[in-house]
């Protein structure tokens, strides 16, 4: 079905010049894999080969020398190793070799050709002329591995759609590693500069014979930026980082995709890879790149990030127990038995990312996986003992968060994510709101202090801190459909900031609340109407902060839950004074007031999502409310369609203790943050308890999800949300970290807020609840 293109082969002096330049151009900055910038302590890689060790790179050569090398036995063996080269690909290769001896020479690189294509590429297409790197298994180079780059379309082929191997002139492009693990990728063309790329190395020999189970990966980022990334080191560390970063979009090593409406989630997920690992060295980072250099007078208690390099290295060591074999021994079979019966190491890493508790029949296999670390682990430092789960948790303090000293405590408790994946946290002990990027980098100013006693003067961080009278004590935040952040303030009622942190005209909107009253809860409905609640009233405004007709609505005893809007525009509340719940119509009239009581609801936290019919729901939308006061420890779903007065049975998770926030992901899975404490005589650590839409617990039954690293632990968590990439973000109200001496997270007192990101733990979700209500996508992937 393919046209034989041998008759179309042509060559020009210009083409020859391009080819020679491509072969001889040295790597860009950042190419040296031994630089180690930002790498973890005690790096354990063996001596790594840089670009000067790769034949033909980093040195000038004549065209004749390059042709002779191409025809060398080693190069021809590399071509023969590509057993999957078929059809037009093989015919073009033979034609190209035949032409090498003629006066009109066509130089072929790897399996692609540089002749002019018969089909003109799209206007957005980008040709990549050269990229090079190395494949390692632990400390050993992998020889004879097939290296292939895959393109993931941001246009949206669907979640888990097949990724496309990159091509040139309609021919799939690939290469193989030499005896030192080096590879140079041929010329190829991306369909679009904004598409995402990752490299996959399969099979190969790290010293024990060819290993069919070997599969290692690294995320490269957008095609338009790939020329700037320098040397690409592919190993077990980069494989772990790839699996976790892309977990929300990847179903196996060659199936990665997103919907047509969630390009931002995919783009942010690929970017998260660079928060975990140095692509040029293949080593885990200790801090994320944005935190490599602190602002002047910003101490670690107000500017800090922590990468769980101990967990990343441990998982890499586990993979190495299979990678550094011929694939037939217990190292591989034991790994695959614990990871769902997969057949290669990349899919094993992905299984762990999807199932960090490694549950089997309700029992965690995390300890059994930890036991696969080889006696002399190639990547260090590692975890000292088996964790309760293998989730990856990044930690961030900046942009106004944090503070060990009383003058710099922030008091963050609530959290929201906007349409770009940026994270917003009101600082209720300070007159400001923190905004972090999707990578945890500060977008709002960071607190700075004099570093000597009495630690004055102080410049408070966060948006609004420098605007007199804008905030008094901001409590909660919601994002509208224009990207504005609306903040409930205990004295000033409502404040709105645009996406750049500037107040909207007229803010603060004190007139939206009853005279002398402030607000503590805020929500935005499907019509972009902004709601606020105090202890005894509910009010609503339009997008300009003007009081809506019919509001405020009074008559409540003590509103302890202000829960947001459903698809039909009903906004839900819980009155903790009498344990009633109900909903208002958009004009302030009553939709329903339940005659069924709900006991002990926690303040201001609930989640919308689906409740399976077998779990007492009707298969439709439900409101999930944690109950943790008055001796009650359960989660109560409330049907918001059908007969809402008949509550489904409450759920009784064994790891719920001090529950606060709850969030749903795009698979109607529910994440409840628990401060820890007693549950039926069992001492429960601070954790994430995870429930399915059927109400069954899918986190470890004794501990929940704590975070695999000893470097970052949850500390009195309250707010939680899920972003477009499937990352779960948690606000900790203390900086306590007794498991990690030397890590500066504070003394554990209240008010020292920080943020934990569980990378790739959830299915991607629409974090802007007003958009989810408008599009009817609660509990559904965006």
N, C-alpha and C positions, 0 to 999 in steps of 0.2 A: 504493500500500500504506500510505501515511501518512494519518492523519486530518487533515482540514482543520480547524485549531483557531481559525478566525476567530470561531466562535460562542462560544468559551470565553474570549475576551479580557475582562479585567476590570481595574479600576484602583481604588486606594484612596488616601486621603490619606497613609497610612503609607508606601505604596509610593512615592508622589511624593517624600516626605521623604527616603527612602533613596536614590532616584535623584539628587536634587539634591546630597545629601551626597557621594555617590560621585563626582560630576562635579567638585565644588569642593574636595575634601580635598587639601591639599598632600602632596607626597611625604614619606616618613619620612626619618629620619636616614640618611646615606650616599647621598642621592639625587644630589648634585652630581657630575657626571662630571668636573669640572675639579679636584676636590680632589687627585687624584694620589697619595693615601696609598699607600705601598708600590709605586709604579709604577717602571718601569725608568728609568735615567738618560736624559736628553735626549729626553723624549717628543716625538714628531713629529706628533701629531694636530693638525689645524687646530682653530680655535676650536670648542668643542663646545657644543651646545645643552643647557641644563639644563631643569628642569621649568617654570621661569617663562617659557620661550620657547614652550612648547606651549600652544596656545589652550585656555583653559578650565581649565588646571591651575595651582595655586599662587595662585589669586585667587578671590574670591567673586563669584558671578554670580546674577542672578535667574533664576527658572525660565523666564520668557518669553524672556529673552536666549538661554538654552541651547537652547530649542526652535527659535528662529530660526536659530541657528548650525547646528543639526542639519539644517535644511532648506536651508542654503546650497548654492550650486552645487558648492563644493569637496567638501562632505560627500556630496552625491548622486553626484558623480563617483567618490568612493571606493567607494560602494556598487556603481556600475556596473562598477568595475574587478574586482569579485569574480565573475569569469565562472563560477566553480564553484558559486555559490549556486543550489541547485535545490530542487525539490519543496517540502516543507513550509517550508523555510527562506525561499524567495522569497515564498510565499504569506503567511507570517507577517509578513514585511517590509512587503508591500503593505498588509496589514490594519492594521499599526501606524501607517504613514504616514497612512492614511485617518482614523484615530482622532485624529491630532494636532489636527485642527480641531474636534473635538467637545468637549462639556463634560466627558466622561470620557476623559482623555488617557492613553494608554499610551506611555511613553517607551522607545524601543528604543536600545540601545547597540551600534553596529557591526552585526553579523549575529545577535545574540542578543536574546532578549526577557526581560523581567523579570516577565512574568505568572506566576501560580501554576501550577506544573506539574501536569498531570493524573495523572502518576505520581509517587508520593512517593519521594524519593531514599533510598538506604540509610542506615543509622544512622551509617556511617563517612564519608558524603559530606561534602565541604567546599565551600562556595561562595566564590569569589574575586571580590571586587567591582571591583577595578581594579588594573591594572599598566601601567606606561608605560616607554618607552625610545626608543632611536634606533638606526637602522641606518646604518653607514658602510662605504664601500668605500675603504680607505686613508684619505686625508684628506677624501674627498668624501662628502656625504650621499647616500643612495640613496632616490630618490623612486619612489613607486608600487610598492614591493615588497610582496608578500603576506606577512604575518606570521601565523604559526600556532604555537600552543603544543600540544605533544604530551605525553601522559601515559603513563608506563611503569609497569606494574603490578609491585609487589614480590611479588605472589601467585604469579607464575611462569607465564607463558605459553610459556616456552621461549627459549633463546638465539637472538637475532636475530628474535624475533617482531615482527609489525607493531605499532608504537606507535599509540596511539589519539589522534586529534585531540580536544581537549577540547570538551565540548558544554554546552549549556544547554537543558533541556527537550527533549532528544532531537535538538537541532539543532547541527550543527558550527559552531563559533565561529572567526572569523578577523577580521583587520583589514588595513589598508594604511597605508603610510607617506606622510606629506605631502611637499611639495617640500623640506623641510629634513631629511627622514629620520626625523621624529618619528612615533611611534605610541602609541596608547592602546588597551589590549586590553579588549574587552567583558567583561561578567559571564559567568562560566562556573562549572561545578561539577566538582570532582574526585570520582572514585569512592571514593577513600580518602585520608585525610590523609597517609599514609605513602608513597603513590605518588610517583614522581619525575617532574619536569617538565623539558622543554627547549624552547626557542623556536627556530623555523626561519624564516628570511626568504628568500624565493625571488623570482627575477626582479627587475625594477626598473631604474632608470636612475641611474647615478652621474655622468652628464655626457656619455656617448657614445651614448646611446640605450638602449632596453630590452635587457637582457641575460638571455636564457633560461638561460644557464649559471650565473648567479649563485645561490649557495646558501650562506648564512651561518648560524651556529648559536651558541647559548650555553646551557649547562646551568644550570638555575634551582634545582635541589634539590627537597626534599619540598614537596608541596602545602600541608601544614600550616604551612610556614615562609615561603611565597612572599610573604606580606604584609610581611615584615621585610627584604626584599632591596633595596628602594629602586629607583632608576633602573637600567634594563637597557640596557647598551651592547652592541650586536651588531656585530662586525666580523671581520676575518680572524684577529686574535689570539684572540678567544674561540672561533672556529671550530676553530683548531688545538688549543686546550686541550680543547674538547669531544671532538674526534676521538680524541685520545690517552687521555683519561680514560675514555671509554666504549668503547674499542677492543675489549675483551673481550666486549662484549655487543651491539655494533652491527655490522650487515652492510651497511647503507646509511643514508642520512639519515633515513629514516622507519621503520626496522626496528631496534628496540632492545628487548631482553628478557632475562630470566633464567629459571632453573629454579625450581621451587617450593621447592627446598632451598638456594638461594643468594641470598636476599634481602640478606644482609649484604654480599655481594660487590658487588651493584649499588649499594647505599646508599653504601658506601665509595668506589666508583668515581665517583659523582656528587660526593661531597665532595672528591675529589682535584682536580677542576676549580678549586676555590678556592685550591689550593696553587700554581696556575700563573698566574692572571690575576685582575685586579680587575674584577668584573662591572659595577661602576658606571662605570668609565672605559674599559673595553676595552683596557687596557694590561697587559703582562706584569709580573709581580712580580719583585723581586730577591731577596726572602727570603719564606719561607712565613709566614703570619699568626702562627703560634705562636712565631716567633722575632723578632717585631718589637721586643720588649722583653726584655732579658736579666735574669736574676736578679742580685741584688747580688753583686759580686765574682766573677762568672762571665765570664772573658775569652773572646774569640772562639775560642780553641783548644779550649775545652770547651763552648761554646754557640754554634752557628752552623748556618745552613742556606743553601743556594745553589739558586736557581732558574735554569734554563738559558734566561734571557731572550734571549740572543743567538741561540739556535737557534729559539726560538718566533717572534721577530721576523723572522728570515730566512724561515721557512716562511710567515709571514703576508705578507711581501713577495712571495714566489713566487705565492701565491694572488691577490694584488692585481693581478698582471700580466694576469689574466683578468677579475677582478671589475670593474676600471675600464675596460672596453671594452663593445662591444655584443655580445660573445660570438662573433663570427665571425672574428676575426683569429688571428694566430699565438700570441698570449699564451695563449689557451685551447687551441688545437689542440696546441701544444707541451707544455703541462701535461698534457693528457689522454693524449697519446701515451706519456708517462713514467709514468702512473698507471693502467695497465691498461685504457685506453679508456673510462673513466667519462665522464659527461656533465655534471657540475656540480662546483663547487669544494668543497662539503662532502664529497662522495664522493672527490674527489681527496685531500683532507686525510686521510680515513679510510684510503685505500689506502696512503699513506705511513706512517701509524701502524702498519698491519698489516705493512708491508714496508719498514722503515727503511733496510735496505741497498740497496733499489731494484735488486735483482738481475734481470738479464735474460740468459738463457743463460750464467749463471755470472759475469757481469760487472756491476759496480755502476754504476748511473746517477746516483749521488749528485752527482757533479760536474756532470752535465748539468742536473740539477734546480737546483743552485745558480746556474747560468748564467741562469736565468729571473728572478733578482732584477732589478727595473728599475733604470735608471741613477740615479734619484733615489728611493731606497726610502722609502716612507712611514713605516715603523716602524724605529726605530733605538734603541740600537746593534745591529749585526748581526754575524754571523760574518765574519771578515776573509778567510777562504779556505774552499774547499769541504771539508766534513768527509768522513770515510770512511763515515759513516752518519748518519741523521737521527733516531736514538733520542733521547728526552728523559730526562735523568738529573737527579733531585733528589739533593742531598747533605745529610746530617744528622750533627751532632755534639752530643750532649747526654745527659742522663740517666745520666752516669757514663762515657760514651765520651770519647775524645780525649785531649788533653794534649800540649803541646809540651815542657813541663818534665818532668823525670824523676819529679817527685813526683806528677804527675797523669796519667801514661800509663795506659792501661787494658788494652791487650793483647787486645782482642776478636778472636775468630777464627771462632766458630761461631754459627749463627743458627737460629731457629725462629719460626714465626708461629702464633698461637693462633686459636681459633674466632671471635674478634671482629676478627681482622686485626691485632692488636697484635704487635709484633716484640720478640723476646727475644734478648739477646746476653750470654753470660758474659764477665766481664772477668778473664782469667787472670793478669794482673799486679796485680790488685786483688781484694779480698775482696768482690766484689759482682756483681750481674747487672743489666744495663740493660734497661728496658722502654720502648719507644716506641709511640705510638698508630699506627693505620693511616695517619695523616697525618704521621708522623715526629715528632710532638710528644712531649716527655719526659713519661713517666708516673712514672718513678723519679727520685729527686733528682739534680740536676746537681752536678758537682764545683765547689766554689768555693775560691778562694785569695786571700790578700793579694796585691795587684797590684804590690807593690814587693819587691825583693830583700831577704831570701832566700825570698820567696814562702811564708811561713808566717805563721799556721797554715793548714792545709789541711783541708777537709771533703770527703772522698771521696764521689763520687756513686754511684748505683745502689742496688738493693735489697740489704739484708744488710750493707752497709758499717758500719752502726752497731750490729750485733748481734755481740757478741764471740764468736769461736770458730765462727761458723756456716760460713764459707768459709775456705779457705786459698788454693787456686788453682783456681777453677772453670774447667772446660774445654769441656764440651759440654752441650746442652740438648735436651729432648724434652717435648712437651705431652701430658698424658693426656686422657682423655675427659671429665673433670670440669673441665678448664680449668687444672689445676695444672701448673706448670713444674718438671720434674725436672732437676737439674743434677748432672753427674758432677764430683766434686772430687778433686784429686790426693792429698789426705790424708784428707778426711772422707767418702769414698765417695759417698754420695748425699745431696742436699739437695732439699727440695721447697718451693716457694713457691706460695701461692694466687694468683688473678688480680689481687689487690691488692698483691702483693709481700710478704705476711706469711708467715713460715715455718709449715709444717704442724707440728702437735704431734709432738714427738719428733725433729724435725730438729736436727742432721744424723744420718743413719742409718748410723753407722759400722759397726754390726754386720752389715750386709749384705755386706761385703767380708771377705776373710781378714784376720786380725789384722795390724795394722800396714800394711795396704794401702789405697791410694786407687783411684779410678776415673778413667778418661779418656774412656770412651764410654758413651752412654746411649741407650736406645730403649724405646718402649712398644708392646706388641703389640695384636692385635685384641681380646683379652680384658682389656685394660687392665692387664696385668702389666708391671711396670717392670724392665728389664734394665740391667745395668751391666757394663762390662768394664775390666780392668786389662791389664797387659802379658802375664800368663800365666794369667788366669782369666776366666770369665764367671759372673755371678751374677744372681739375679732376686728381686724382692720383690713383695708385694701392694701395694695402694694405700695401705697404712698404713706402708710401709717395713719390714715384717717379712720376714725371710729366708724365701723359698719353699722347700718341701721338695725335696730333690734338688740343691740349690745350696750353695756355688759349684762350678763345673765347672773342673777344672784340666787341665794337660797341654799347654798351648800354649807355643809358643816365644816369639813376640813378636807379639801381636795388633796389627796396623796398620790393620785395618778392622773396624768393628762396625756392621753395615749395616741393622739393622732387621728387621721381621717381614713375611712375606708373608701372603696371604689365609688360608692354612691354619694359621697360628700358628707357623710355623717361623721362627726368628730366625737371620739369616745373619752369618757372620764371615769374615774373611780373616786368616790367620796369615802375616805378612810374614817371619817367621824362616825359613819353608820354602816360602812362596808357595802354600800349600794354601788351599782355601776349603771351606766347608761350612755346615751349619745344624743347630741343635738343636731338638728338640720343646719344647713348653711346660713339660714336667716335667724338662728338663735332659738327657734321653737324646739320643743322636745320631740325627738324621734322615738325614744323609748327610755323608760326608767325601769330597771329590773326589780322584780319583787324577790328575786333570789339573791341571797347574800354571798359576798366573796370575802374570805377571811384573811386578815393580815397582809394586804398587798403592800409591796415596797413602793417607794416614791418614784413616780415619773417614768417608770420603765415598763415597756411592753413591746411586743413584736407582732406584726401582721404576717400571716402566711397560711398555708393550707393545713387542714387537719383531716387525716385519712378517715374514711367512713367507718373502718373497722376499729378506730380508736375513740368512737363516740361522736365523731363529727359527721358532716354530710358531704364530705369531699370538697367543700367550698372554703371560703375565707374564714379564718378564725383569728381571734386576738389572744395571744399567749401572755399570761401575767405571772411572774414569780411571786410566791407568797412565802415570806420568811419571818414575819412578825407574829407575836403572840403564840409561840410554840409551834407554828405551822411551818412545815418545810415541804412545799410542793410547787408544782407549776399547774396553773389552771387555764386551760383553753376555753374560750368563749366563742361560740358560733355567732357570726355577724350576718349570716343569711339564714333564712328559715326561722325556726322557733328559738330565738336567742335566750329565752328565759329558762330553757332546759339546758343547764350546763353539762358538757361532757364530764366524765370522771376526771378528777384531778390526778396528775401524774406525780409519782413519788421517787425522784432520783436519789440514789444512795449517796451521791457526792454533793448534794445541795446543802450548803451550810453558809449562812449569811449571804443569801442571794441578793443581787442588786440588778444590774443591767441584763437585758436579753436582746438578741438580734437574730434575724432569720437570713439564710443565704438563698441562692437561686435554685436550690433543690428542696426548699421548705425544710431545711435542717435548722435546729435552734441552738444557739450558743448562749449559755447563762454564766455570767461571772459570779463567782462566790468568794467572799472574803475569807472563808474557812472557819472552822470551829467544830462544835459537837453536832453529830447527827446520829441519834439513837445510841449514844455511848461510844461512837467511833469518832476519832479526831480526824477531821478532813482538812487537807491543806487548801490554801487559796488555789482556785482552779477554774477552768472552763468545763462546765457540764454540757454535753452535746446530746440532743435528742432528735430522733427522726420525726417525720410527719405522722408516724403511727404512734408516737409517744415512747418508743423503745430507746434505751440509752445506748449510744454508740461510742462513748468514751469509756476509758477504764473504770470499772465499777468501784474501785477503792479510792482512787485519787483524782479522777477526771483527767483533763489535759493540763499539766502544770507548765510545760515548756521543757524541752529536753536538756537545755544547757544549765550547768551550775552557775553560769555567769549572770543570768537574768531570771528572776523569779517574780511572780505577781505579788503585789503588796497592796492589800485592801482595795481590790479593783471595784469600780462602780459602773462606768459607762462602757459600752461595747457596740461596735458596728462592723459590717462587712462591706468591702469595697468592690469595685468593678472587676478587679483582678482575682478575687477570692481570698484576699488577705483579711484577717480578723484583727481589728484594732481595739485595744483595751486601755482605758485610763486607770492608772494606779494612783491612789491618793497618799501612799507613802513610798519612800525610796529605800525601804528596808531590803537588805540582801544578805542575810546571815550566812548563806552558803558560799559566798564569794569574797573572802577577805582580800582587801586591796582594791576592790572595785568601788569607786566612789559613787554610791547611791544614797548616801545620807544615813542618819541614825534611826530611820523608821518612824519618825514622828508624823502626825497628821499634817497635811498641807504640802508635803514635798512631792508634788505631782510629777509623773513621768508617763510615757506612753510605750506600750508593748505591741509589736506587730507580729502576729503568727503568720508566717509566710506560707501562702498557698494552702491554708488549712480548710478553706470553704469553697463552695461553688460561687462563681462570680454573681454579684447581686447588684440591683439598682439602689445605690445608697441614698439618693435624693428621694425621700419618701413622697413628696408631692408629685414627682414625676412617676413614681411607682403607682400611686393612686390614680393619676390621670391615665396611665397606660395599662392599668390593671395587671401589674407585674409584681405584686408582692409575692415573694417566695418562688419567683420564676427568674431564670437567667435573662439578663437584659439583651 
